[in-house]
Amino acid sequence: METAEAMQKRRSIRKYTDEPVSKEDLDFLMHCAMSGPSAVNRRPWDFYIVTDPKVLEELRKASRYTNIVSPCAIVVCGNLSRALPMQLSEFWVQDCSAATENILLGAVSIGLGTVWCGIHPQKNAVKKVSAALNLSTKQIPLNIIFVGHPDQVFEPRDQYEEKRIHWVE
Ligand SMILES: Cc1cc2nc3c(=O)[nH]c(=O)nc-3n(C[C@H](O)[C@H](O)[C@H](O)COP(=O)(O)O)c2cc1C
């Protein structure tokens, strides 16, 4: 699948079949994630791949917007012990967001569905996800990506808005 086609096909999927996501597909998604760019190539990320039903249930309770039933979830965390120093450390959010989008697009290309559910900077949700995964204080969960075989279908969508573009020539 062409990358541009995957971009337009990608939609947030909030209903999944029971079919598990294969280890091979999850490996592929991790390769997609880690080929993303990061500031000074620090790659300050950790990925938790969760299929344990009890932990998935805890993740669902992270916030009122994360109650999504799927056979798998990937939690993308920034690891501050590998982030850049001082105020540059905040680049971890952009680094992990790039990895996240790569996972979303990679998933589309192999017929999987995903939904990106934001965790950081919601303090309460960060606390709940950190507890569910036993994270260290250096690890900050940026999001939960619920992953699975889609049980709903959306048409590809183009949200192009010319007025948002500012040409400086
Ligand atoms: C930073 C971020 C946080 C999001 N958090 C949630 C969330 O907590 N729960 C949810 O169901 N969707 C969440 N979404 C998905 C958005 O609601 C969705 O991308 C948006 O409505 C556009 O729809 P689409 O993804 O189908 O194009 C989030 C998306 C982003 C980028």
The ligand as an ORCA input file, in Angstrom:
! r2SCAN-3c Opt
* xyz 0 1
  C      -3.288     13.379     20.951
  C      -4.523     12.571     20.644
  C      -5.313     12.121     21.680
  C      -6.447     11.353     21.422
  N      -7.136     10.824     22.470
  C      -8.204     10.006     22.225
  C      -8.868      9.354     23.305
  O      -8.501      9.500     24.480
  N      -9.898      8.531     23.013
  C     -10.324      8.325     21.719
  O     -11.275      7.545     21.529
  N      -9.709      8.937     20.677
  C      -8.651      9.755     20.902
  N      -7.979     10.322     19.855
  C      -8.442     10.092     18.464
  C      -9.152     11.332     17.895
  O     -10.409     11.472     18.525
  C      -9.297     11.168     16.377
  O      -8.022     11.052     15.781
  C     -10.026     12.333     15.728
  O     -11.364     12.416     16.173
  C     -10.050     12.232     14.197
  O     -10.649     11.024     13.782
  P      -9.830      9.940     12.924
  O      -8.668      9.474     13.751
  O     -10.807      8.845     12.632
  O      -9.345     10.620     11.679
  C      -6.839     11.088     20.076
  C      -6.031     11.547     19.030
  C      -4.863     12.241     19.312
  C      -3.968     12.657     18.165
*
